[in-house]
Amino acid sequence: MVFTEPYICITFALFFSIGAWTSQCMARTLQEASMYERHEQWMASYARVYKDANEKQMRYKIFKENVQRIDSFNSESDKSYKLAVNQFADLTNEEFKSLRNGFKGHMCSAQAGHFRYENVTAVPASIDWRKKGAVTQIKEQGQCGSCWAFSAVAAVEGITEIKTGKLISLSEQELVDCDTNSEDQGCQGGLMDDAFKFIEQHGLASEATYPYDAADSTCKTKEEAKPSAKITGYEDVPANDEAALKNAVANQPVSVAIDAGGFEFQFYSSGIEWYLHRVLWNRTRSRCCCCWLWSWRWKEILVGEELMGYTMGGRRIHSHGTRDSCKGRPMWHSIASFLPHCITFNMKTKAISLDDCLNYKL
């Protein structure tokens, strides 16, 4: 058959349109196949098994949305920290928050009375309780809302080492199982103040004697009767007072709580999370940034934040309190404490790294 010129043009145009459409479809298909393969690999890595095909499809959809959001976040050049796919990748943020966060901040009540470090006038320019041997290894909270127990225990471990010279890993599980007569309700959440009251009355067994299993269980009275540490009391840091907080951390690790329920916390991987730092200390990124030496790493056996000292310059900073606060008092969700390091950078023109903070000359 002989085609005239107009027909040849139309035919080529048709072939070109079909080819372009087919190419786009193939690209989408390959992209979907790649995402499906990533999900399969992720399931194998974390030994994730679903009860049926419907649940798997639902979890795959959540996984896909989370991965795409993580990739999009990491592609933005103005971010000072990175996210990564981890064991929470098939959970919605609401599911993640319900599983991980157990701090009952709404139950807080201001503690009246004398603050023992109120009149401290001389504090070191910096302190790191890890280097002084007062901080144990980071522990795994698991799928249990027991952050309150980890935070309280870490503070008690620290003060015990400072007073006795012995660093003992103490039992969070004893608090989960046995401290249930107040607001503390095991994996359903609790309050560090109530945990301190329990430890003051009963003492606390070692982790070796009463190991953690990330679940609510019956109180093991035999193990509970073998305390390895005890405190004589506790105090709250005064509200919105960074000088008081510095004085406290200069003398011992401080139990804290932070709102760790956001998407960025769920998938945090590395770098400095400026939102976290300026929540407590300063909201003006162009004037002063406050770095915290932290170790928030979601791993199989490593999780939580750790605050065990500070490094600060002599610059004025303004405390606004945390999102989860007891009438303005610093209360951070963690297994220990954080370290403020306040420096001045023009963050609008310079990307700030952790090295910038640590190497800054005061």
N, C-alpha and C positions, 0 to 999 in steps of 0.2 A: 504494500500500500504506500502511496506517495502522499506525504503530508505537506500541506501548504505552510508557509511561514507562521501565520497566526496560530495554527493548531500546534505547531512545534513549541511555541512560546508557552501556550496554555498547558501543554503536557509537561514540560519541564517545570513550570511553576507548581503544578500539582504534585509532581514527584518530590520537589524541594520541600513543600509544605508537609507532606506525609513524612519525609525523612526527618525534618526538624522536630515534628511532634513525637515520632518514634524515639528519637534521641533523648528528648526530655523525659519521656516515660521510662526509658531504660535507666537514665540517671537517677530518677526517683526510686525505681525498683532496686537498683544497686545500693543506694543510700539506705533504703529500708532493710535490705538484706544485711548490710554492714551493721546496722543498729541491732538487728535481731541476733547477729553473731556476737556482738558485744554483750548483749544480755545473756546469751548462753554461756559465754566465757565468765561473765560476772557471777552467774549462778554457780558455776563450777568452783570458782575461787572462794566463794563464801558458803559453799555447801548448802545453797538455798534450794528447797524443794517445796513445790506448791501442791495443794491437795487435789486440784483438777485443772482442766484446760481453761475453764472460765477464770479462775483465780490467776493463772499464769498470764492470760491475756490482759487482765486488769493491771497486774503488776508490771507487765511489759510496757503498757501505756504510761504508767507513772515513771518508770525507769527512763523511757524515751524522753519524756518532758523534762525530767531532771537533768539528763545528760545534755540535752540541747541548751538548757538554761545555763549550765556550768560552762559549756563551750563558748556560749555567747558572752558570758561574764569575763572569762579569761582572755577573750579577744579584745576587750576594751583596754586601751593602753594607759588610761589614767588611773588604773587600780593599783594599789600598793600591796596587794596580797592576792593569792590564788586559791581557787577551789579545785576539788578533784573528786572523782567518783569514788565512793567508799561503801561500807557495808549498809549504809542507809539509803542507797540509791533507788530502791523500789518502795520507799515510804513517802507519803505526802508529808508536808511540813507539819500539818496538824497531828499526824500519827507520830512523827518524830518527837514533837513537843510533849505529847502525852506519855511517851515511853521514857524520855530522858530527864525531864525537868520535874523535880519533886519539892522545890522550895516553896513553903507556904508563907510568902511575904505578907499576905493580907492579914496574917495572924500576929504580926509583930506589934509589940507595945514598947514604948520608950522606957528604958530602965533608968530610974532616978538614982542619984547618989554620986559619990566622989569618983573621979577618973584618976587612977593611980599615976598616970603619966602626964597629968595636967601641968605640973610645974617643972617638967624637964626642960632645961635650957640648952644643954649641949648634946647634940646628936652627931654621929659621924656623917660625912658627906655621902657615903654609900654603905650599904650592907647587903650581903647575900647569905641567907641562912643555909642555903645548899652547901656553900663552901665551908660553912662552920659545922657541917654535919648534923644539922637539926631537921632535915627534911628526908623522908623516906622516898622510895621509888614511887612513881605514879602508878596508880592502881586502876583496874577496869571496873567501872560501875555496872556494866551490863544493861540488860533491858529491865531496869528497876529504877524507880524514882527516888533513889536514896542519896542524892547529892548532898542533902543536909547532913547525913551521917559522915560522908567522906570529908566534908569541910570541917566539921567539928573534930573528927578524929585526927586530922592532919595538924590542927592547931594544938591539940593535946600532946601529940607525938613530939612536936617542936618544943613546947615548954617543958616536957618531961626530960628531953635531952639536955636542955639548957640548965635545968636544976640538978640533974643526976649524972650527966655525962654519958647516959646510955640511950641510944636511939633504938626504940622498940616499935615494930610495926603492930599497931593495935587493931582491934576488931570492929569493923563497921557492922558486921552481921549481928553482933550482940545488940547494937542499938536498933537495928531493923527488927529483930525478933522480940526484944525485951522492953524497949522503951516505947510502950504503946498506951500509957495511961494519960498522956497529954495530947498535944497537937501532932506529935510524931506518930505516924502510922505506916511505918515500913516503906514498902515500895510505892505507897500512895502519897508519899511526901511527908515533910516535917520541917522543923525549925531548929536551927543550931542552938539557940538559947535553951530550949528544952532538953536537947542532947547534953549540954553542959550540966544542967541540973541533975540529970540521970547519972552522969559520970561522977559528979560531986558526991552523990549519995551512995553509989554502988561500986565505983571504980570501973575499970574496963579491962577485959581479958586481952591477951595478945592475939594477933591474927593466927599464929600457929596453933593456939589452943582452941580458938573459935573462928574457923576460916569462913571466908565470904562465899556465898552461893547465889547471889543476885535474885533472891526470892524470899517471900514472907514465909517464915517457919515458926514452929513453937519454940518458945524460949528454952534454951538448954541450961537449966539451973545449975547443973554440975560444973559446966565450963564457966558460967557467969560468976560462980563463987571463987574463981581463981584470978583476981585482978592483977594486972601487971603495971597499972598506973592509976592514979587518982588525982583529982584537983581539989583545991580548997575553995574555989569560987570562980566567978567570971565577971567581966564588965563589957559594956558596949562602948564603942568609940562614939564620942559626941557627934551630933548631926552636922553635916556640911562643914566639917572642920578638918582641912587637909593637914594642918600643923599637928593636930591631935593624932591623926592617922599615922603621920610620919614618926611621931614620938612612940607610938605603940609598936610599929613595925621595927623600929630601931632596937626594941627590947625583946621582941618575940614575934613569931609568925602570927598572922591575924586571920581568923575565919571570915570568909566573905562569900557573897552570892552575886551572880550576875545573870541577866536575862540571856540565856544561850539558846533560845528557841527559834531564832531567825534562820532563813535559808542559808545565809553565809556561814553561820556557825555549823549548820548541819553538814556542810561540805567543805569546811575550812581545810586547807592543806599547808600553806606556807605564807610567810610575809607578815606584814603588820596590818591589823584591822583597825583603821583610824576611827571608825564609828565607836568601837569599844572604848578606846582611850579617851576620846573627847567627851563621852557621856558623863564620866565622873569629874574630869578635871577642866576641860576647856572646850568650848564649842566653836572657837574661831581658828580655823585651820591655818590662816595666813599669819597668825601671831605666835602661837605656841602649840607644839605638839607634845603629847605625853606618851612616851613609849613604855610598855610594860614587858618585862622579861617574862615570857610565858611559854607554856608548852602544851597548847591545846592541839593535840594530834589525835584524830580518831583512828585508832589502830585496833587490832584484835586484842592486844594485851596492854595497850597504852591509851589512856583517855583522861581528859580533864584539864584544868588549868592549875598552875602552881605559882603562888605568890609568896615569896620568902624574903623580901628585902626591898631596897629602893636605891636609886641614884638620881638625885635632883640638883638642879642649879638653884641659885638664890633669887629666882625670878618669881614675881607674883603670879599666881594662878588662881582661877576662880572655880570653886567646887559647886556643882549643880546637883549632886546626888545621882544615884543610878536609877534606871527604870524600875528595877525591883528594889525598893528601899523601904525601910521601916521609919516613916516620918523623917526622911532625909538621911538616916544613918547609912553609911556604906554597908551593904549586905550583898556579897557577891557569891554566886553559885560556883563553887570550886572545891578542890580537895585540899587547898592550902591558901596561899595569899598571892597578891600581885605586887610588882615593883614599879613605882612611878619613876620615870626618867624624863624630866621636863626640859625641853630645849626649844630654841627659836629658829625656825626656818621659814622661808617664803615658799609654802607648799603649792602655791599657784604656778610657780615657775620651775620648781625642782621636785623630782620624784625622790621621796625619802625612803631609804632602806634601813634595815635593822642595824647595819654597820654604821650608818650615819649617826644613829642614836648612840650606839655603844662607844664610838670613837670620838664623839663630840667633846671638845675641850671646854670644860666648865670654867 
